[in-house]
Amino acid sequence: WVAGSGGVRRRCRIHQEGVYGLTRCLYLPGQPGALAWVVGDAPAARDALAKFSWKSPAVVVKVLDSVLRGIAQVAFGNNPISGLLILIAAGHSNFNAVLIGTVSTALYPLVFHTPLSPAVWGYIIVAAMFTVCVMAGLGRILEGHNIPAYTLPFNIAISTTFLCMKAAGFGEEASPAPSEEPDTGLQWDQVFLGTLLSAGHVWAVESVACSVLVLLGLFIFSPTLTLVSYLGATLGTLTGLVVSSAPYTLVYHGIWGYNGFLAAGSIAFFMAPTPRVILVAAINAVFATYLQAALIPVYAANGLPVFTFPFCLASVLFLATAMAMGPSTLRVTSPSFPELHLVQYNQKSRIVATKDNRDGDETTTEPMV
């Protein structure tokens, strides 16, 4: 028995439903007391801050809540605690990446082989402004199809900016790496490590501690989303073994898993996570990794990484596929968190089934003329 809001008590049938019963108890509306400030989309914090206007002294807290939720929403987690843990994860390795933009500041030294300069910061700020404009345009185009723009605005803006910087003569030639005998053996412990590091690579941070914090932050928001996203990272990493050749350095470093991580999570977040939808999410993770393999040579010709283009392109296609393969109620209209999405879908399905049965009974009982 767990005390809910307003003194109402509800029973968690954990002995019957296992982990799913515990998840329903903690992550559905009316979470007990303090949990409403922490788990799911933190409704208590959201409702409490909604009572204050943007002109009140609470504006600092409202801005902080908005920023932290925005950080977490890169992986679809609308929770300030999740955002805080991810912020700590990013700051653990690169403090400047948190201030300006994790990916651009973390990848610039790797792509251009020079440290950040004032001119580079100027380009990054311009790229951030471009992202807002591109988001407005793409959002208008895709909203008619009920498909989100994902991180396409970021990909377009940062790719364009990096190409312009290369054309302007930024960077230096990479020094040749020392020749080593390639290790053609497959190390499965490193493959597992690669699946874990994939979570951190979403924010361009390669660290086990950071990746664990990212997964923990996402788990606070939604255990379902965390498990599906990690499933996508695992499938992406394993697919990387198929579409690449030894030595599998990039697989071990998590480079082949982060697009799968996002691709699977995107389907599980914007659709009610039924078994069929989770299957589509898994296939999407594999397809995103195949796209990554196809795009790497194209981007490598210009000395650029593929960013998250594979995830975006695959997810736009597979979200449309998932919407076409089932009832319209599968598509989440007001995103909150997957556990609630599934309950709302089941409720709508029961209402529709009841209505259909009632209509059928009325038809069969009509007197024949």
Secondary structure, DSSP 8 states (H G I E B T S, - for coil): -EE-GGG-EE---HHHHHHHHHHHHHHSSS--GGGGGTSTT-HHHHHHHHTS-TTSTTHHHHHHHHHHHHHHGGGT---HHHHHHHHHHHHHH-HHHHHT-HHHHHHHHHHHSS---HHHHHHHHHHHHHHHHHHHHHHHHHHTTT---TTHHHHHHHHHHHHHHHHTT-S-------------S--HHHHHHHHHHHHHHTTT---HHHHHHHHHHHHHH-HHHHHHHHHHHHHHHHHHHHHS-SS-HHHHTTTTTHHHHHHHHHHHHHB---HHHHHHHHHHHHHHHHHHHHHHHHHHTTT---TTHHHHHHHHHHHHHHHHSS-GGGB-SS---HHHHHHHHHHHHHHHHHHHHHHHHHHHTS---
